[in-house]
């Protein structure tokens, strides 16, 4: 569920992590998923999606670095 929400709600890299954490936290608490596992899933999905998304400040930062 965290990876689906992380992919669908892509706005920006940091905002995506905060939003997904707030949404998925309630679901993971009901299903007794440890917070460490939730943090791992959120970090791995949001980081990967933000790197391939053309509408993110992370992509603009990486593109502005000198070669």
Secondary structure, DSSP 4 states (H G I P E B T S, - for coil): -HHHHHHHT-S-HHHHHHHHHHHHHHHHHHTT--HHHHHHHHHHHHHHHHHH-SSSHHHHHHHHS--
